[in-house]
């Protein structure tokens, strides 16, 4: 895998897939190796995907200072990658917890971002996050699923603070539109691909200044896409729409039947939706 050196000396790796205009992709997890993104449902057939392994994940090096796992500290990694690639401005895509990092990058370097695609992404950087009530609302949509009863009992234990690793495994189906063999294999790779120590530090409260970030994006002229899954709870489609309202030029698209990983649930529609958004105005 190609690599570059972050300002603090940490070696960071990235994957390159496909041809065409570059699309810089930031994974979530938080702090999950970028392999889980695959080629984003065939999006690599339309764009050259440049997929970053965040520090301490995948093929990237472990930093000397664990405090640099905090997502605001990783903004310099994204900027170093942009400079390494020689790109004046970037089309930036982020998934899940990667949304926080992408939003912090956009707030700090607004003129470096041409478009921002937030895929079922968190927005704690803007003061918005999912809640237990959101989880319950989305879970209720899955009552007809054969796995619902056991998974929901595990959810209740997690919310009560007594959840175990077994319970976390049991609630995995809630994050996928279809709990088929592909989804099960994808979920099974989560622990192996994730840096748990880094994940605990990633979203430290002092990483965010929502007032400042909202002020920046409110006057930002870049186009923004909020892509939500109909069955996802983080964020719910209506929460994604509320996040979109914080930008001057943002749109929300809800993928029917999709969960938190919409490129797995409906690859064709996912790739077409993102490509159509990126192609606007070119």
HUJOVEN-V565689 format. One record per residue. RES is the residue in one small letter. BURIAL is + if it has 9 or more other ideal C-beta (glycine too) atoms within 8 Angstrom, else -. Layout:
RES/BURIAL
RES/BURIAL
This chain:
x/-
x/-
x/+
x/+
x/-
x/+
x/-
x/+
x/-
x/+
x/+
x/+
x/+
x/+
x/+
x/+
x/-
x/+
x/-
x/-
x/-
x/+
x/+
x/+
x/+
x/+
x/+
x/+
x/+
x/+
x/+
x/+
x/+
x/+
x/-
x/+
x/+
x/-
x/+
x/+
x/+
x/+
x/+
x/+
x/-
x/+
x/+
x/+
x/+
x/+
x/+
x/+
x/+
x/+
x/+
x/+
x/+
x/+
x/-
x/+
x/-
x/-
x/+
x/-
x/-
x/-
x/-
x/+
x/+
x/+
x/+
x/-
x/+
x/+
x/+
x/+
x/+
x/+
x/+
x/+
x/+
x/+
x/-
x/-
x/+
x/-
x/-
x/-
x/-
x/+
x/+
x/+
x/+
x/+
x/+
x/+
x/+
x/+
x/+
x/+
x/+
x/+
x/+
x/+
x/+
x/+
x/+
x/-
x/+
x/+
x/-
x/+
x/+
x/-
x/+
x/+
x/+
x/+
x/+
x/+
x/+
x/+
x/+
x/+
x/+
x/+
x/+
x/+
x/-
x/+
x/-
x/-
x/-
x/+
x/+
x/+
x/+
x/+
x/+
x/-
x/-
x/+
x/-
x/-
x/-
x/-
x/-
x/+
x/-
x/-
x/+
x/+
x/+
x/+
x/+
x/-
x/+
x/+
x/+
x/-
x/-
x/-
x/+
x/-
x/-
x/-
x/+
x/+
x/-
x/+
x/+
x/+
x/+
x/+
x/+
x/+
x/+
x/-
x/+
x/-
x/-
x/-
x/+
x/+
x/-
x/+
x/+
x/-
x/+
x/+
x/-
x/-
x/+
x/+
x/+
x/-
x/+
x/+
x/+
x/-
x/+
x/+
x/+
x/-
x/-
x/-
x/+
x/+
x/-
x/+
x/-
x/-
x/+
x/+
x/-
x/+
x/+
x/+
x/-
x/+
x/-
x/+
x/+
x/+
x/+
x/+
x/+
x/+
x/+
x/+
x/+
x/+
x/+
x/+
x/+
x/+
x/+
x/-
x/+
x/+
x/+
x/+
x/+
x/+
x/-
x/+
x/+
x/-
x/-
x/+
x/+
x/+
x/+
x/+
x/+
x/-
x/+
x/+
x/+
x/+
x/+
x/+
x/+
x/+
x/+
x/+
x/+
x/-
x/-
x/+
x/+
x/-
x/+
x/+
x/+
x/-
x/+
x/+
x/-
x/-
x/-
x/-
